[in-house]
Amino acid sequence: MALECGKPFIESDAEISEAIDFGNFYSYSLTKMRENTVGLEAKPKQAVLVLSPWNFPFAIPAGGIFSGLVAGSNVIFKPSNFTTFVGFELAKCFWDAGVPKDVLQFIPSFDSKVAMQLTKSKAVEMIVFTGGTNTALSIIKSNP
């Protein structure tokens, strides 16, 4: 994070801790929901697209990836064009932990057009996006 987006080491450390917290939170929440809900049926999405920002390149996409995986969905992860290498390292963390590469797919690109093409895919049933308002409005327009 320091090399690719200039984040100080102390902030990078805190961001990695936050990513771990997301993993614990989503798995704990799923367990609690299963214990305390009657008659509620949850179905995974075919694919969740996670589009992440450059300024929080580890924790924010980790939260989106964890939430999609915990819900039983396949995840397509497209990091910011400016933090592709951080995104790859994050994806490797999940793969090293046993998540299959066909369940968590990593799409590196230095071109914003790739993300917009992904948002139009019929396979994508949910998009987790953190970024600018204009980009969000473009995503909504391309795939309501």
CORVEN-V994695 format. One record per run of one state. SS is the DSSP state (a for helix, b for strand, c for the rest). FROM is the first residue (numbers start at 0). TO is the last residue. Records with the same first field share a line. If there is no record, write none. Layout:
SS: FROM-TO  FROM-TO
//
This chain:
c: 0-0  5-7  36-45  51-57  70-72  78-82  96-102  106-110  119-124  129-131  142-143
a: 1-4  8-35  58-69  83-95  111-118  132-141
b: 46-50  73-77  103-105  125-128
//
